[in-house]
């Protein structure tokens, strides 16, 4: 459902991110990738797309993930609202590592 230009932009973005992850790791830095937040990534298709983008971007080499940056999504369930704990519970099993350091901005 993406046109050729969108696919090129995606390819260049993930290529740049992957190179930066490797560069910062080689320099000894801890690398965290921003994974948006629970109000942006809502369904299974979005979740799989996010997981694939992270894998394409070198998430296997990252130390951790950050979510909810400068947002106000609840960390845990509050009624019907999406929440970061639920989002992470769906996304993390789709990623190649199981030991990411996860930071949730509150």
ABEGO torsion letter per residue (X at the ends): XBBAAAAAAAAAAAAAAAAAAAAAAAAGBBBBBBAEBAAABABAAAAAAAAAAAAAAGAAABABBBBGBGBABBABBBEABBBAAAAAAAAAAABABAABBBBBBX
